């Protein structure tokens, strides 16, 4: 616990308290969950390839329902990871892209994906050994 | 889709098919979900500090129930990320530690946590702006 009297509180975040995802009350835990949710993670990484329309994003994130993708994108937009842009056209087009912060997050998620995909044979061997016990 | 005829199938994984988390049928997606689940992620990163007994791990992963932590650790052990060791003592002690692969995964997760914790003020500003629209 930091010293609460060390400085005056700011408008938004008390600078004397460090964010800590291990504390259940810390808002950072919810942000981490938005970024690593089943569909949030895949949507962020899919957008690394460039801006996408909703329907294209839904095809890329194989298996997501329209409703789940929509609610996932709303969370990511609210967190400042994704920008939703309505383009003037007939019919209007809606495109999603990463913010600078979203791109940073997505880069790290992509590194994790590379690792998991690359080491999948090791995981499958471990699972076989575990299931045979 | 890779050429299925290029080489003979191996015992465990068809080497002509690259793992792809964007494909709903690929096992890598489930592995990624184990590593990034609400409690799996925190347990993996908590174990970066060294081996921990169940009770100590539960205290560190603030908010997790005994049952959820137990089931989370079983998944992580089955995937080959975590080792569960029963130490001869009275009463017997059970300790959890990371495998080499688990340590690689946890390192990347920790990088993501650093980013999320460090940029929390930006996320909170984005949320305020979104909610005020």
Interface residues (C-beta under 8 A of the other chain):
Chain A: X12 X13 X18 X19 X20 X21 X22 X23 X24 X27 X28 X31 X32 X33 X35 X36 X38 X41 X42 X46 X60 X61 X62 X63 X77 X78 X79 X80 X101 X104 X105 X108 X109 X111 X112 X113 X115 X116 X117 X118 X119 X120 X121 X122 X123 X124 X125 X126 X127 X128 X130 X131
Chain B: X12 X13 X18 X19 X20 X21 X22 X23 X24 X27 X28 X31 X32 X33 X35 X36 X38 X41 X42 X46 X60 X61 X62 X63 X77 X78 X79 X80 X101 X104 X105 X108 X109 X111 X112 X113 X115 X116 X117 X118 X119 X120 X121 X122 X123 X124 X125 X126 X127 X128 X130 X131
